[in-house]
Amino acid sequence: MLTTIPFICLIIAIITCIYVSYTDFKEGIIQNKITFPLIAIGILLNGIYFFMISNFLLFIKCEIVTIIIFILGYIFWKMGAWAGGDVKLFTGLAALIPFYAIPFYPTLISYNLFGIQFPLFGTYPFPFTLIINSILSVLPFLLIYMIYIVIRTKPYLINELISPIKEYKKNILFTMTILSAVTITFIITKQFDLHIIFVTLILISLISLIISKIPNILKTILIFSVTVYMLITDVYILFTGIIFIYISIIVVDIIKNLLTSISKEVLQDNYKIEDLKAGMIPAYNIYEQYGKIIIADKTFTNRLTDMLKTGDISHIYPIQGRLIISSMAAGLNTEDIKLLNELYIQNKISDNIRIKKGIPFAPSILIGLLLSIFIGDLAFILGNIIAAII
């Protein structure tokens, strides 16, 4: 009987996240009529639960955790990193599941993998695990979301998206270069009994760079020699390595295309200033420096490229000036739109402002919740893996 309420809380959390993921995806909003009752239901159910187990102190701790999550979310909202609906959803989930996998608060599933008991959690309360996992889930969801948009609304970008698949000659050469570097590194580390992961990664990177820079004749001889060596020593590892590295190169190139040129087409649109509305998120910051308006529309990668081309290190520095329009998630307000109109009338900016399309965060929270419940804290797990390797 005691386990009923925690299970109800978990099921409510999952169903709610599924629903708000749908509304956030379709309408770009997490409704207050969902989040506010979620907070109340969480406090009520956990109040009943901890009264039943006669642990009022733990109930107080739960409410403290919920308040901390709200304050943390409020800070992120003020910084422009989260929208208001995200803050209220995290607060509601914290009220529902303030703890997980502690005595008398059961997990939905428990299993053993490689001698380790899962789900595996950190030493901090469950809502912090949920936030960490949700943030880590943003990138994979963003990639899937952009692929969906490309296929559904902008099919002309498909050729650019799959262009790495067509560049098979370059990818094969790159694959053999990396495989040769990995093989040479393995020989060196085995010879000198080096088993430090960071040293190994540095060696692979350096040797790959050296191979890619040497003349083509020497490169061909070296790659051929290493390939013959691998054929003699372990054919299975050779072909497995080729397939794995080749696929990895294509996947990385596709992700790079998604996050650079394609993301601008998929996740941004031009708007005339007269069409701007409150809540729209600019694609770049706008600064005022000595009376001059500076539009910071270059990414860090663009600025780094400019620095390498010109040799001028100032390109990499952040713009020094007063931030007048921010690209944070809070979006434009009426005062910002009025200011943009004034700047346009004064001929200080053009009539077009690039606006980010709203990216729903609720699906990432859903993914983060499921990962948290069935696997555990990804950051804690990753930390343990790194510690084991080192």
C-alpha positions in Angstrom: 0.0 0.0 0.0 2.8 2.4 0.9 4.3 2.0 -2.6 1.1 3.1 -4.4 1.5 6.9 -4.0 5.1 7.0 -5.3 4.1 5.0 -8.3 1.1 7.3 -8.9 3.4 10.3 -8.8 5.8 8.7 -11.3 2.9 7.8 -13.7 1.4 11.3 -13.4 4.9 12.8 -14.2 5.4 10.6 -17.3 1.8 11.2 -18.6 2.1 15.0 -18.0 5.5 15.2 -19.8 4.1 13.3 -22.8 1.1 15.7 -23.0 3.1 19.0 -22.5 5.7 17.7 -25.1 2.8 17.5 -27.6 1.5 21.0 -26.7 5.0 22.5 -26.7 5.8 20.9 -30.1 2.4 21.9 -31.7 1.7 25.3 -30.0 5.1 26.3 -28.5 3.6 26.6 -25.0 3.5 24.7 -21.7 0.1 25.6 -20.3 -0.3 27.0 -16.7 -3.4 24.9 -16.3 -1.2 21.9 -16.4 1.9 23.0 -14.4 0.1 24.8 -11.5 -2.1 21.8 -10.6 1.0 19.5 -11.1 2.8 21.4 -8.3 -0.3 21.2 -6.0 -0.9 17.5 -6.7 2.8 16.7 -6.0 2.7 18.5 -2.7 -0.6 16.9 -1.7 0.3 13.3 -2.6 3.8 13.5 -1.0 2.2 15.1 2.0 -0.1 12.1 2.4 2.7 9.7 1.7 5.1 11.0 4.3 2.2 11.3 6.8 1.5 7.6 6.3 5.1 6.7 6.9 5.3 9.2 9.8 8.3 11.1 8.4 7.3 14.8 8.5 11.0 15.9 8.4 11.5 14.2 5.0 8.3 16.0 3.7 9.9 19.3 4.8 13.1 18.3 2.9 10.9 17.6 -0.2 9.4 21.0 -0.1 12.8 22.6 0.3 14.1 20.7 -2.7 11.0 21.9 -4.7 11.6 25.5 -3.7 15.3 25.3 -4.6 14.4 23.9 -8.1 12.0 26.8 -8.6 14.7 29.4 -7.5 17.2 27.7 -9.8 14.7 27.7 -12.7 13.8 31.4 -12.0 17.5 32.3 -12.2 17.8 30.4 -15.6 14.6 32.3 -16.7 16.1 35.6 -15.7 19.2 34.7 -17.6 17.1 33.9 -20.6 18.1 30.3 -20.8 14.6 28.9 -20.0 11.1 29.9 -20.7 8.6 30.4 -17.9 6.7 27.2 -18.7 9.9 25.2 -18.4 10.5 26.6 -14.9 7.0 25.7 -13.8 7.2 22.2 -15.3 10.5 21.4 -13.5 9.0 22.8 -10.3 5.9 20.5 -10.7 8.1 17.5 -11.4 10.2 18.3 -8.3 7.0 18.5 -6.2 5.9 15.1 -7.6 9.2 13.2 -7.4 11.4 15.1 -4.9 13.3 11.9 -4.2 13.8 8.5 -6.0 15.3 5.2 -5.0 15.4 5.9 -1.3 13.9 3.6 1.4 10.1 3.4 1.0 10.2 5.4 -2.3 10.5 2.6 -4.9 11.9 2.7 -8.4 9.7 1.6 -11.3 12.5 -0.8 -12.5 15.7 -2.2 -11.1 18.2 -4.3 -13.0 21.9 -5.3 -12.9 24.2 -4.6 -15.9 27.9 -5.4 -15.9 27.7 -6.0 -12.2 26.3 -2.5 -11.6 22.8 -1.9 -10.2 20.7 0.4 -12.3 19.2 3.0 -12.1 22.4 4.7 -10.8 22.0 8.0 -9.1 24.2 10.8 -7.7 24.2 11.9 -4.1 21.9 14.9 -4.8 18.1 14.8 -4.9 16.3 13.4 -8.0 15.1 16.8 -9.5 18.8 17.8 -10.1 19.3 14.5 -12.0 16.2 15.3 -14.0 17.6 18.8 -14.9 21.0 17.4 -15.8 19.6 14.6 -18.0 17.1 17.0 -19.7 19.9 19.4 -20.6 22.0 16.5 -22.0 19.0 15.4 -24.0 18.7 18.8 -25.8 21.3 18.1 -28.5 20.0 14.7 -29.7 16.4 16.0 -29.6 17.5 19.2 -31.5 19.1 17.0 -34.2 16.0 14.9 -34.6 13.8 18.0 -34.7 15.9 19.6 -37.4 15.9 16.5 -39.6 12.1 16.4 -39.2 11.8 20.0 -40.2 14.1 19.5 -43.2 12.2 16.5 -44.5 8.7 18.0 -43.8 9.0 21.6 -44.8 12.4 22.3 -46.5 13.3 19.2 -48.7 15.7 21.4 -50.7 18.1 21.1 -47.8 18.2 17.2 -48.0 21.1 17.2 -50.5 23.1 19.4 -48.2 22.2 17.2 -45.2 23.3 14.0 -46.9 26.3 15.5 -48.7 28.8 13.7 -46.4 27.5 10.4 -47.7 28.3 11.4 -51.3 31.9 12.3 -50.4 32.9 8.7 -50.1 36.5 9.1 -51.5 37.4 11.8 -49.0 35.8 9.8 -46.2 37.6 6.6 -47.1 41.0 8.4 -47.1 40.2 10.0 -43.7 39.0 6.7 -42.3 42.3 5.0 -43.3 44.3 7.9 -41.9 42.6 7.7 -38.5 42.8 3.8 -38.5 46.6 4.1 -39.3 47.0 6.6 -36.5 45.1 4.4 -34.0 47.2 1.4 -35.0 50.5 3.3 -34.6 49.3 4.7 -31.3 48.5 1.2 -30.1 51.9 0.0 -31.0 53.6 2.9 -29.2 51.5 2.7 -26.1 52.0 -1.1 -25.9 55.8 -0.7 -26.4 56.1 1.9 -23.7 53.4 0.5 -21.5 51.3 3.7 -21.6 47.6 3.3 -20.7 46.5 6.8 -20.0 43.5 7.7 -22.1 44.4 11.4 -22.5 47.9 10.5 -23.7 46.4 8.0 -26.2 43.9 10.5 -27.6 46.6 13.2 -28.0 48.8 10.7 -29.8 46.0 9.7 -32.1 45.3 13.3 -32.9 48.9 14.2 -33.5 49.7 11.2 -35.7 46.5 11.7 -37.7 47.6 15.3 -38.3 51.1 14.3 -39.4 49.8 11.6 -41.8 47.3 14.1 -43.3 50.1 16.6 -44.0 52.8 14.3 -45.4 53.2 14.0 -49.2 50.7 11.7 -50.9 53.3 9.1 -51.9 54.5 8.7 -48.3 50.9 8.8 -47.1 50.0 6.0 -49.5 53.0 3.8 -48.5 52.3 4.4 -44.8 48.6 3.6 -44.9 49.3 0.5 -47.1 51.9 -0.8 -44.7 49.7 -0.3 -41.7 46.8 -2.0 -43.5 48.9 -5.0 -44.4 50.1 -5.2 -40.7 46.5 -5.2 -39.6 45.6 -7.9 -42.1 48.3 -10.1 -40.7 47.6 -9.4 -37.0 43.8 -9.1 -36.8 41.5 -9.0 -39.9 38.3 -8.7 -37.8 39.5 -5.6 -36.0 40.7 -4.1 -39.3 37.3 -4.3 -41.0 35.3 -3.5 -37.9 37.5 -0.5 -37.4 37.1 0.7 -41.0 33.3 0.4 -40.8 33.0 2.1 -37.4 35.3 5.0 -38.2 33.7 5.5 -41.7 30.2 5.6 -40.2 31.4 7.9 -37.4 32.9 10.3 -39.9 29.7 10.5 -41.9 27.5 11.0 -38.7 29.8 13.7 -37.4 29.8 15.5 -40.7 26.0 15.4 -40.9 25.7 16.7 -37.3 28.2 19.5 -38.2 26.0 20.4 -41.2 22.9 20.4 -39.0 24.4 22.6 -36.4 26.0 25.1 -38.8 24.6 26.0 -42.3 21.3 23.9 -42.1 20.4 25.2 -38.6 20.3 28.8 -39.9 17.8 27.8 -42.6 15.7 25.5 -40.3 15.8 27.4 -37.0 15.8 31.0 -38.2 13.7 33.3 -40.4 13.9 36.9 -41.5 11.1 39.2 -40.2 10.4 42.9 -41.0 10.6 45.0 -37.9 6.9 45.9 -38.3 6.0 42.2 -38.1 7.9 41.6 -34.8 5.9 40.4 -31.8 6.7 40.2 -28.1 8.3 36.9 -27.2 10.1 36.4 -30.5 13.8 35.5 -30.0 16.5 37.4 -32.0 19.1 35.1 -33.6 21.9 37.4 -32.4 22.7 40.1 -29.9 22.8 43.7 -30.8 25.2 46.1 -29.0 25.7 49.8 -28.9 29.4 50.9 -28.8 30.3 54.6 -28.9 27.0 55.4 -30.5 27.4 52.8 -33.2 25.2 49.8 -33.5 26.9 46.4 -33.8 25.1 43.3 -34.8 26.9 40.2 -33.4 25.7 37.7 -36.0 28.9 35.8 -36.2 29.3 32.5 -34.3 32.4 31.6 -32.3 33.5 29.4 -35.2 33.1 32.2 -37.7 35.1 34.6 -35.4 37.8 31.9 -35.0 38.0 31.4 -38.8 38.4 35.2 -39.3 41.2 35.3 -36.7 43.0 32.5 -38.4 42.6 34.1 -41.9 43.6 37.7 -40.9 45.9 36.9 -37.9 44.0 39.6 -36.0 43.3 38.1 -32.5 40.7 40.8 -31.8 38.2 38.9 -33.9 37.9 36.2 -31.2 37.2 38.7 -28.4 33.6 39.3 -27.3 32.1 42.6 -28.4 32.7 45.3 -25.8 29.6 47.5 -25.7 26.2 47.9 -24.1 23.9 45.0 -24.9 20.6 46.5 -26.1 18.9 43.5 -27.7 19.5 40.0 -26.3 19.1 36.6 -28.0 18.1 34.9 -24.8 15.0 32.7 -24.5 13.0 35.4 -22.8 12.5 37.0 -26.2 11.7 40.5 -27.3 9.4 42.7 -25.2 7.5 45.8 -26.4 10.3 48.1 -25.4 12.8 46.1 -27.5 10.5 46.3 -30.5 10.1 50.1 -30.0 13.9 50.5 -29.8 14.4 48.5 -33.0 11.8 50.7 -34.8 13.7 53.8 -33.6 17.0 52.4 -34.8 15.5 51.5 -38.2 14.1 55.0 -38.6 17.6 56.4 -37.8 19.1 54.1 -40.5 21.2 52.4 -38.0 19.9 48.9 -38.7 18.1 47.3 -41.7 14.4 46.5 -41.9 15.1 42.8 -41.5 15.7 41.0 -38.2 16.7 37.4 -38.1 14.5 35.5 -35.5 15.0 32.1 -34.0 12.2 29.6 -34.3 11.0 28.4 -31.0 12.5 25.0 -30.1 10.3 23.0 -27.8 12.2 22.1 -24.6 9.4 19.9 -23.1 10.3 16.8 -25.3 13.9 17.0 -23.9 12.4 17.1 -20.4 10.4 14.0 -21.2 13.5 12.2 -22.5 15.4 13.4 -19.4 12.6 12.1 -17.1 12.6 8.6 -18.8 16.4 8.4 -18.7 16.4 9.5 -15.0 13.8 6.9 -14.1 15.1 3.9 -16.0 18.9 4.5 -16.3 19.8 7.1 -13.7 22.0 10.2 -13.6 23.9 10.4 -16.9 26.5 12.9 -15.5 27.2 10.6 -12.5 27.4 7.5 -14.7 29.8 9.3 -17.2 31.9 10.5 -14.3 32.3 6.9 -13.0 33.2 5.7 -16.5 35.9 8.4 -16.9 37.2 7.6 -13.4 37.4 3.9 -14.3 39.3 4.6 -17.5 41.8 6.9 -15.9 
